[in-house]
């Protein structure tokens, strides 16, 4: 059964940072990421993308705790990384920044809208730009320009997004079983409808600008991943 892609505003994106519903929904998302094994999926792909990165940016980083878990798994292999946690809400605590510092990573929060950040002049390339459950918020037209701007700024790009298929859709309707609140229950269904399948992201990537190695694949039961690495034949 073909599920056409449809993007609709998700409630969490429009709640104030301190709204109790938002706080609870962000906790729900941490549980959902654990259930989906997002940390392991992302850590594996990141190691496929780059060998020894110095500069990493996470788009839509939220409170930074997902990336902290990944950093703890990779810190011995990847020492001295400078990490930018970009989100339009100021959710990263000093405690989280200190935890990055304790494993030898220098993390900084950047409170900005991704479109504004991408509109800034290019000042050198990052080794890796990545995101989790973020890119699906944008229509294809927006993604085309966004991915082109990202390609100018990085040597590798990786995202882990909802997979648009019947099994993930069924799963999204059951998140209440793990205690998710009404905001998360509604947003989970919307996120699957806005997710990706097949080679949709590969078709939007500006391959003509450079030689890139592209990989787009399902991961686990519910995730859809896309990886672009500069300097390899398409």
C-alpha positions as a Markdown table, in Angstrom:
| # | Residue | x | y | z |
|---|---|---|---|---|
| 1 | Unk | 0.0 | 0.0 | 0.0 |
| 2 | Unk | 1.4 | 3.4 | -1.0 |
| 3 | Unk | 1.3 | 6.1 | 1.6 |
| 4 | Unk | 1.7 | 9.5 | 0.0 |
| 5 | Unk | 3.9 | 11.9 | 2.0 |
| 6 | Unk | 2.0 | 14.6 | 3.8 |
| 7 | Unk | 3.6 | 17.2 | 6.2 |
| 8 | Unk | 1.5 | 18.8 | 8.9 |
| 9 | Unk | 2.6 | 21.0 | 11.9 |
| 10 | Unk | 3.3 | 18.9 | 15.0 |
| 11 | Unk | 2.1 | 20.2 | 18.3 |
| 12 | Unk | 5.4 | 19.9 | 20.2 |
| 13 | Unk | 7.1 | 22.3 | 17.8 |
| 14 | Unk | 4.7 | 25.1 | 18.8 |
| 15 | Unk | 4.7 | 24.6 | 22.6 |
| 16 | Unk | 6.7 | 26.8 | 24.9 |
| 17 | Unk | 9.9 | 25.3 | 26.2 |
| 18 | Unk | 8.6 | 25.2 | 29.8 |
| 19 | Unk | 5.1 | 24.0 | 28.9 |
| 20 | Unk | 4.4 | 20.9 | 31.0 |
| 21 | Unk | 3.0 | 19.1 | 28.0 |
| 22 | Unk | 6.2 | 19.8 | 26.1 |
| 23 | Unk | 8.4 | 18.7 | 28.9 |
| 24 | Unk | 6.5 | 15.4 | 29.1 |
| 25 | Unk | 6.5 | 14.9 | 25.3 |
| 26 | Unk | 10.3 | 15.4 | 25.2 |
| 27 | Unk | 10.6 | 12.7 | 27.8 |
| 28 | Unk | 8.4 | 10.5 | 25.7 |
| 29 | Unk | 10.7 | 11.0 | 22.7 |
| 30 | Unk | 13.7 | 9.9 | 24.8 |
| 31 | Unk | 11.9 | 6.7 | 25.6 |
| 32 | Unk | 10.8 | 6.2 | 21.9 |
| 33 | Unk | 14.4 | 6.7 | 20.8 |
| 34 | Unk | 15.6 | 4.0 | 23.2 |
| 35 | Unk | 12.9 | 1.7 | 21.9 |
| 36 | Unk | 13.8 | 2.3 | 18.3 |
| 37 | Unk | 17.5 | 1.8 | 19.1 |
| 38 | Unk | 18.3 | 5.2 | 17.5 |
| 39 | Unk | 21.6 | 5.6 | 19.4 |
| 40 | Unk | 23.0 | 2.4 | 17.9 |
| 41 | Unk | 21.7 | 3.2 | 14.4 |
| 42 | Unk | 23.2 | 6.6 | 14.4 |
| 43 | Unk | 26.6 | 5.6 | 16.0 |
| 44 | Unk | 27.0 | 2.9 | 13.4 |
| 45 | Unk | 26.2 | 5.3 | 10.5 |
| 46 | Unk | 28.4 | 8.0 | 11.8 |
| 47 | Unk | 31.4 | 5.7 | 11.8 |
| 48 | Unk | 30.6 | 4.8 | 8.2 |
| 49 | Unk | 30.5 | 8.4 | 7.3 |
| 50 | Unk | 33.8 | 9.8 | 8.8 |
| 51 | Unk | 37.0 | 8.4 | 10.2 |
| 52 | Unk | 38.2 | 11.0 | 12.7 |
| 53 | Unk | 35.9 | 14.1 | 12.7 |
| 54 | Unk | 36.9 | 17.3 | 14.4 |
| 55 | Unk | 33.7 | 19.4 | 13.8 |
| 56 | Unk | 30.2 | 18.0 | 14.0 |
| 57 | Unk | 26.8 | 19.8 | 13.9 |
| 58 | Unk | 23.5 | 18.3 | 15.0 |
| 59 | Unk | 20.4 | 20.0 | 13.6 |
| 60 | Unk | 17.3 | 20.0 | 15.7 |
| 61 | Unk | 19.4 | 18.7 | 18.7 |
| 62 | Unk | 16.7 | 19.2 | 21.3 |
| 63 | Unk | 18.2 | 18.8 | 24.8 |
| 64 | Unk | 21.4 | 17.2 | 23.5 |
| 65 | Unk | 21.0 | 14.0 | 25.5 |
| 66 | Unk | 20.7 | 11.7 | 22.5 |
| 67 | Unk | 24.0 | 13.0 | 21.1 |
| 68 | Unk | 25.5 | 12.7 | 24.5 |
| 69 | Unk | 24.8 | 9.0 | 24.6 |
| 70 | Unk | 26.3 | 8.6 | 21.1 |
| 71 | Unk | 29.4 | 10.7 | 22.1 |
| 72 | Unk | 30.0 | 8.5 | 25.1 |
| 73 | Unk | 30.1 | 5.4 | 22.8 |
| 74 | Unk | 32.4 | 7.1 | 20.3 |
| 75 | Unk | 34.7 | 9.3 | 22.5 |
| 76 | Unk | 37.6 | 6.9 | 22.8 |
| 77 | Unk | 37.7 | 6.5 | 19.0 |
| 78 | Unk | 36.9 | 10.2 | 18.3 |
| 79 | Unk | 38.7 | 12.4 | 20.9 |
| 80 | Unk | 38.6 | 16.1 | 20.9 |
| 81 | Unk | 35.4 | 16.7 | 18.8 |
| 82 | Unk | 33.9 | 20.1 | 18.6 |
| 83 | Unk | 30.1 | 19.6 | 18.6 |
| 84 | Unk | 27.5 | 22.3 | 17.8 |
| 85 | Unk | 24.0 | 21.5 | 19.1 |
| 86 | Unk | 21.6 | 23.6 | 17.0 |
| 87 | Unk | 18.0 | 24.1 | 17.9 |
| 88 | Unk | 15.6 | 27.0 | 17.9 |
| 89 | Unk | 14.7 | 26.3 | 21.5 |
| 90 | Unk | 17.2 | 26.7 | 24.3 |
| 91 | Unk | 17.0 | 23.2 | 25.8 |
| 92 | Unk | 20.6 | 22.1 | 26.4 |
| 93 | Unk | 21.5 | 22.4 | 30.1 |
| 94 | Unk | 24.9 | 23.3 | 31.5 |
| 95 | Unk | 24.9 | 19.8 | 33.1 |
| 96 | Unk | 24.7 | 18.3 | 29.6 |
| 97 | Unk | 27.5 | 20.5 | 28.3 |
| 98 | Unk | 29.6 | 19.5 | 31.3 |
| 99 | Unk | 29.0 | 15.9 | 30.6 |
| 100 | Unk | 30.4 | 16.4 | 27.1 |
| 101 | Unk | 33.4 | 18.1 | 28.5 |
| 102 | Unk | 34.0 | 15.1 | 30.9 |
| 103 | Unk | 34.5 | 12.8 | 27.9 |
| 104 | Unk | 36.7 | 15.2 | 26.0 |
| 105 | Unk | 34.2 | 16.8 | 23.6 |
| 106 | Unk | 33.7 | 20.5 | 23.4 |
| 107 | Unk | 30.0 | 21.1 | 23.0 |
| 108 | Unk | 28.3 | 24.4 | 22.4 |
| 109 | Unk | 24.6 | 25.2 | 22.1 |
| 110 | Unk | 23.5 | 27.3 | 19.1 |
| 111 | Unk | 19.9 | 28.7 | 19.5 |
| 112 | Unk | 18.9 | 29.5 | 16.0 |
| 113 | Unk | 16.4 | 28.5 | 13.3 |
| 114 | Unk | 18.0 | 26.1 | 10.9 |
| 115 | Unk | 17.1 | 28.2 | 7.8 |
| 116 | Unk | 18.8 | 31.3 | 9.3 |
| 117 | Unk | 21.9 | 29.2 | 10.2 |
| 118 | Unk | 22.1 | 27.8 | 6.7 |
| 119 | Unk | 21.7 | 31.3 | 5.2 |
| 120 | Unk | 24.9 | 32.5 | 6.9 |
| 121 | Unk | 28.1 | 32.7 | 4.7 |
| 122 | Unk | 30.0 | 29.4 | 4.4 |
| 123 | Unk | 33.1 | 29.4 | 6.7 |
| 124 | Unk | 34.7 | 26.1 | 6.0 |
| 125 | Unk | 33.2 | 22.7 | 5.9 |
| 126 | Unk | 32.1 | 20.6 | 8.9 |
| 127 | Unk | 33.2 | 17.0 | 8.9 |
| 128 | Unk | 29.7 | 15.8 | 9.7 |
| 129 | Unk | 26.2 | 17.3 | 9.9 |
| 130 | Unk | 23.5 | 15.1 | 11.2 |
| 131 | Unk | 19.9 | 15.1 | 12.5 |
| 132 | Unk | 17.4 | 12.8 | 14.1 |
| 133 | Unk | 13.6 | 13.1 | 13.6 |
| 134 | Unk | 14.0 | 16.6 | 12.2 |
| 135 | Unk | 14.1 | 16.7 | 8.4 |
| 136 | Unk | 10.6 | 15.2 | 8.0 |
| 137 | Unk | 9.1 | 18.5 | 9.3 |
| 138 | Unk | 9.8 | 20.1 | 5.9 |
| 139 | Unk | 8.1 | 19.9 | 2.5 |
| 140 | Unk | 10.1 | 18.6 | -0.5 |
| 141 | Unk | 10.4 | 22.1 | -1.9 |
| 142 | Unk | 12.0 | 23.3 | 1.4 |
| 143 | Unk | 14.2 | 20.2 | 1.6 |
| 144 | Unk | 15.6 | 20.8 | -1.9 |
| 145 | Unk | 17.1 | 24.2 | -0.9 |
| 146 | Unk | 18.0 | 23.0 | 2.6 |
| 147 | Unk | 19.9 | 20.0 | 1.4 |
| 148 | Unk | 21.8 | 22.1 | -1.2 |
| 149 | Unk | 22.9 | 24.5 | 1.6 |
| 150 | Unk | 23.9 | 21.6 | 3.8 |
| 151 | Unk | 26.0 | 20.0 | 1.0 |
| 152 | Unk | 28.0 | 23.2 | 0.7 |
| 153 | Unk | 28.9 | 23.1 | 4.4 |
| 154 | Unk | 29.8 | 19.5 | 5.1 |
| 155 | Unk | 31.9 | 16.5 | 4.0 |
| 156 | Unk | 29.2 | 14.1 | 5.3 |
| 157 | Unk | 25.5 | 14.2 | 6.1 |
| 158 | Unk | 23.4 | 11.7 | 8.0 |
| 159 | Unk | 19.8 | 11.7 | 9.1 |
| 160 | Unk | 17.6 | 9.1 | 10.9 |
| 161 | Unk | 13.9 | 9.8 | 10.2 |
| 162 | Unk | 10.5 | 8.0 | 10.5 |
| 163 | Unk | 9.9 | 5.4 | 7.8 |
| 164 | Unk | 6.6 | 5.9 | 5.9 |
| 165 | Unk | 5.2 | 2.5 | 5.9 |
| 166 | Unk | 2.3 | 0.5 | 7.4 |
| 167 | Unk | 4.3 | -1.1 | 10.2 |
| 168 | Unk | 5.7 | 2.2 | 11.5 |
| 169 | Unk | 2.2 | 3.8 | 11.1 |
| 170 | Unk | 0.7 | 1.0 | 13.3 |
| 171 | Unk | 3.5 | 1.4 | 15.8 |
| 172 | Unk | 2.9 | 5.2 | 16.0 |
| 173 | Unk | -0.7 | 4.5 | 17.0 |
| 174 | Unk | 0.5 | 2.4 | 19.9 |
| 175 | Unk | 3.0 | 4.8 | 21.6 |
| 176 | Unk | 0.4 | 5.4 | 24.3 |
| 177 | Unk | 1.3 | 1.9 | 25.6 |
| 178 | Unk | 4.6 | 3.2 | 26.8 |
| 179 | Unk | 2.9 | 6.1 | 28.6 |
| 180 | Unk | 3.2 | 8.8 | 25.9 |
| 181 | Unk | 1.0 | 11.8 | 26.4 |
| 182 | Unk | -1.6 | 13.2 | 24.0 |
| 183 | Unk | 0.9 | 15.5 | 22.3 |
| 184 | Unk | 3.3 | 12.6 | 21.5 |
| 185 | Unk | 0.5 | 10.3 | 20.5 |
| 186 | Unk | -0.8 | 12.8 | 17.9 |
| 187 | Unk | 2.7 | 13.9 | 16.7 |
| 188 | Unk | 3.9 | 10.3 | 16.3 |
| 189 | Unk | 1.2 | 9.6 | 13.7 |
| 190 | Unk | 1.9 | 12.8 | 11.8 |
| 191 | Unk | 5.7 | 12.1 | 11.8 |
| 192 | Unk | 5.2 | 8.8 | 10.0 |
| 193 | Unk | 3.0 | 10.4 | 7.4 |
| 194 | Unk | 5.7 | 13.0 | 6.9 |
| 195 | Unk | 8.5 | 10.4 | 6.8 |
| 196 | Unk | 10.4 | 8.8 | 4.0 |
| 197 | Unk | 10.7 | 5.6 | 2.0 |
| 198 | Unk | 12.6 | 4.2 | -0.9 |
| 199 | Unk | 15.1 | 6.7 | -2.4 |
| 200 | Unk | 13.2 | 9.9 | -1.9 |
| 201 | Unk | 15.9 | 11.8 | -0.1 |
| 202 | Unk | 18.5 | 10.6 | -2.6 |
| 203 | Unk | 16.4 | 12.2 | -5.3 |
| 204 | Unk | 16.5 | 15.6 | -3.4 |
| 205 | Unk | 20.2 | 15.6 | -2.7 |
| 206 | Unk | 22.2 | 18.0 | -5.0 |
| 207 | Unk | 24.4 | 15.2 | -6.4 |
| 208 | Unk | 25.3 | 17.3 | -9.5 |
| 209 | Unk | 27.4 | 19.7 | -7.4 |
| 210 | Unk | 30.0 | 17.2 | -6.3 |
| 211 | Unk | 30.8 | 13.5 | -6.4 |
| 212 | Unk | 28.9 | 11.9 | -3.5 |
| 213 | Unk | 28.4 | 8.4 | -2.2 |
| 214 | Unk | 24.7 | 8.1 | -1.2 |
| 215 | Unk | 23.1 | 5.4 | 0.9 |
| 216 | Unk | 19.4 | 5.4 | 1.8 |
| 217 | Unk | 18.0 | 2.5 | 3.7 |
| 218 | Unk | 15.5 | 1.2 | 6.4 |
| 219 | Unk | 16.9 | 0.7 | 9.8 |
| 220 | Unk | 15.2 | -1.3 | 12.6 |
| 221 | Unk | 11.5 | -1.6 | 12.4 |
| 222 | Unk | 10.5 | 2.0 | 12.1 |
| 223 | Unk | 13.5 | 4.2 | 11.0 |
| 224 | Unk | 14.6 | 5.4 | 7.5 |
| 225 | Unk | 18.2 | 6.6 | 7.1 |
| 226 | Unk | 20.1 | 8.7 | 4.6 |
| 227 | Unk | 23.8 | 9.1 | 4.3 |
| 228 | Unk | 25.8 | 11.3 | 1.9 |
| 229 | Unk | 29.6 | 11.2 | 1.9 |
| 230 | Unk | 31.7 | 13.6 | -0.2 |
| 231 | Unk | 34.5 | 12.5 | -2.4 |
| 232 | Unk | 33.3 | 9.1 | -3.6 |
| 233 | Unk | 31.7 | 8.2 | -6.9 |
| 234 | Unk | 27.9 | 8.4 | -6.8 |
